[in-house]
Amino acid sequence: WYPIALFLMLVIGLGAGGAYIPTAGLVSGWFPPSRRGMFMAIVTVGANFGILSTAVFGPRILEANGGTEWRPAWIYFGLAALAVGLVAAVTMREPPAVTGERKGNAGGGAGKPFQNLGDVFRNRTMLRLTSAYFCHGFFSIYAVFLFAFTTRGLGYETQFAGNLWSLSGVMSAITLVLWGYLSDVWGRRETIIPCAAMLAIGILIPVFRQDAPSLWVSAFLFGASYVGPMTIITVAAGDLVGPAMAAAAMGLVTMGHGLGQMIGPAIGGVLIDVSGSFYAGFVISGIAIVAEILVIAGLPLEKTGRSG
């Protein structure tokens, strides 16, 4: 029954966000600013491998049950999620209650600690960071429509389009921790800008060149860069407010990102229908990433102080 499926998907979304954001918030409490980028990237890699496991085990579960029965897969993955929750409840610990940051030596941008949600939602830097993450969400136009553009728009075989996505996936896994580490060494803003610039170039390449080598370069640059700002902006939100409100700040910026991921493909789809071409969607996606760069460039994000 569709209403039940819709309701259960809503529950899944609530559970996923309610598990990931507090987990990410723990990173701000347990690790100093000079190492948060790398450790947040490691946490995100773990989440990505979890998602990848569904692609690996899901088809095998279906094949073992005649290829048409989904209920065993739902049961197994549900039990796996329950097991992870129980393990987390037993093994995960809150960071020490008294640290330099919780006393107000970090967070708030000027030494003033963030102690409640009002502090988070009223802070202009936090709102601008959220708007930058909203713009970053428009990368999903490329992600949603590249396969159709490659096959239906350009006439390439589906295997070629699948290989492009495989390259993007491999590059995202390889580079995620690297971007997190670089943000610890160079600074959050100083790392996001070149990473997002690489992303904009990767998104816009198909607008100007449609030969196979150019598409390979586009997929390479996209995969190597789209995950970087996703981790660094989240860490920057935690840096800004300090551990006490880190999870709330990360939730706020992630909400902005989610809106961008939802609105971006909708706008891209309308433009594709109106223009009869995929190029308009890619251009809007590239413009949004450039807007992200401009917003980030004007933010007073402090360097972490790590020298290497």
Beta strands, then each sheet from edge to edge (+ up, - down):
end
